[in-house]
Amino acid sequence: MATIKDVAALAGVSLGTASRVLSGSSQTSPDSRARVTAAAEQLNYIANGPARSLRRSRTDVLGLLVSDIRNPFFSELAHAAEREAQRRGYTVLLANADEDAAQEAAYLRTFASQRIDGLLIAPQGSDLTQLRSMRDSGLPLVFVDRSVDGIDVPTISTDNDEGVRSALTWLHGRGHREVAFVGGPPAVSTGSERRTAFLRIRDELGLSADPRLIAHGDFRTESGVEAMRAVLASGARPTAVLSADGLMTLGVGRALREESARQLGVVEIVSFDDLDWFSLVSPPISAVRNDATAIGRLGVAALVDVIEGRPAASHRVATSFVDRSAEAAAGAGA
């Protein structure tokens, strides 16, 4: 793991200058700050001082780095984590990666340089270097919602396979065979797991294997619009679509509304993630309920166990399916 001496050497500055820049001191020139910051990023430097302090004393402060605070799932997760932490006597410092690996890396460096007792994180992708450095520094880590292959820390996540199965089984039972899938980014564990589950369960149920029915987004609204447009532009004609995330479901609905004012009643939408407004649209949207509250609460419990020297196991949180077809039928009858 890189040291502050390595950073100073690469930046071409003195050890004292590097130390002042990395500690946030303003008593350095803009050029020095730029060079030291660039060197630290290149070397994936993480300050070890706070980690050593953690072994000597407790601060009763936890870090929480979520993927996108605008996503209602992560807002709910953060709220639940904060309440559970408070119940256990901890304060939470919240940061937002905004589904951006570079922003995640910047916040990881910030958290590593602060005196926190442990960190909950919903990781962005598969970059192992910085996460390994943090783990090896002694800072307790727990993953929530997402995981990264090669980093062995407790992970509290959703049973993605169960959720996708419940949605596809429900659609199959309603007579759908041409089911589109708007998935998340394959580099993110939730995107990869939901896509893998979709392909396997689709084949088990005998649904259409037309590759034009599959497109991917980035778990944000606009990407759902673009992915659904791509499916429709390909010439595929799905009768239903499973969206792998609540915000992308909003985008899917927008794209279908662009296609035809009546299209939302033709293509049945099912969402992985249940948002409050799904019951208010016409027709209402059935959804896989992904228990963000349980994930946040169990994530904090696992992190506190690690901090206090107790074993902490990974856990898959069960999903449930919200069938709003009766509401849709009642609305149509009215």
Rosetta blueprint (number, residue, H / E / L):
1 M L
2 A L
3 T L
4 I H
5 K H
6 D H
7 V H
8 A H
9 A H
10 L H
11 A H
12 G L
13 V L
14 S L
15 L H
16 G H
17 T H
18 A H
19 S H
20 R H
21 V H
22 L H
23 S L
24 G L
25 S L
26 S L
27 Q L
28 T L
29 S L
30 P H
31 D H
32 S H
33 R H
34 A H
35 R H
36 V H
37 T H
38 A H
39 A H
40 A H
41 E H
42 Q H
43 L H
44 N L
45 Y L
46 I L
47 A L
48 N L
49 G H
50 P H
51 A H
52 R H
53 S H
54 L H
55 R H
56 R H
57 S L
58 R L
59 T L
60 D L
61 V E
62 L E
63 G E
64 L E
65 L E
66 V E
67 S L
68 D L
69 I L
70 R L
71 N L
72 P H
73 F H
74 F H
75 S H
76 E H
77 L H
78 A H
79 H H
80 A H
81 A H
82 E H
83 R H
84 E H
85 A H
86 Q H
87 R H
88 R L
89 G L
90 Y L
91 T E
92 V E
93 L E
94 L E
95 A E
96 N E
97 A L
98 D L
99 E L
100 D L
101 A H
102 A H
103 Q H
104 E H
105 A H
106 A H
107 Y H
108 L H
109 R H
110 T H
111 F H
112 A H
113 S L
114 Q L
115 R L
116 I L
117 D L
118 G E
119 L E
120 L E
121 I E
122 A L
123 P L
124 Q L
125 G L
126 S L
127 D L
128 L L
129 T H
130 Q H
131 L H
132 R H
133 S H
134 M H
135 R H
136 D H
137 S L
138 G L
139 L L
140 P L
141 L E
142 V E
143 F E
144 V E
145 D L
146 R L
147 S L
148 V L
149 D L
150 G L
151 I L
152 D L
153 V L
154 P L
155 T E
156 I E
157 S E
158 T E
159 D L
160 N H
161 D H
162 E H
163 G H
164 V H
165 R H
166 S H
167 A H
168 L H
169 T H
170 W H
171 L H
172 H H
173 G H
174 R L
175 G L
176 H L
177 R L
178 E L
179 V E
180 A E
181 F E
182 V E
183 G E
184 G L
185 P L
186 P L
187 A L
188 V L
189 S H
190 T H
191 G H
192 S H
193 E H
194 R H
195 R H
196 T H
197 A H
198 F H
199 L H
200 R H
201 I H
202 R H
203 D H
204 E H
205 L H
206 G L
207 L L
208 S L
209 A L
210 D L
211 P H
212 R H
213 L H
214 I E
215 A E
216 H E
217 G L
218 D L
219 F L
220 R L
221 T H
222 E H
223 S H
224 G H
225 V H
226 E H
227 A H
228 M H
229 R H
230 A H
231 V H
232 L H
233 A H
234 S L
235 G L
236 A L
237 R L
238 P L
239 T L
240 A E
241 V E
242 L E
243 S E
244 A L
245 D L
246 G H
247 L H
248 M H
249 T H
250 L H
251 G H
252 V H
253 G H
254 R H
255 A H
256 L H
257 R H
258 E H
259 E H
260 S L
261 A L
262 R L
263 Q H
264 L H
265 G H
266 V L
267 V L
268 E E
269 I E
270 V E
271 S E
272 F E
273 D L
274 D L
275 L L
276 D H
277 W H
278 F H
279 S H
280 L L
281 V L
282 S L
283 P L
284 P L
285 I L
286 S E
287 A E
288 V E
289 R E
290 N L
291 D L
292 A H
293 T H
294 A H
295 I H
296 G H
297 R H
298 L H
299 G H
300 V H
301 A H
302 A H
303 L H
304 V H
305 D H
306 V H
307 I H
308 E L
309 G L
310 R L
311 P L
312 A L
313 A L
314 S L
315 H E
316 R E
317 V E
318 A L
319 T L
320 S E
321 F E
322 V E
323 D L
324 R L
325 S H
326 A H
327 E H
328 A H
329 A H
330 A H
331 G H
332 A H
333 G H
334 A L
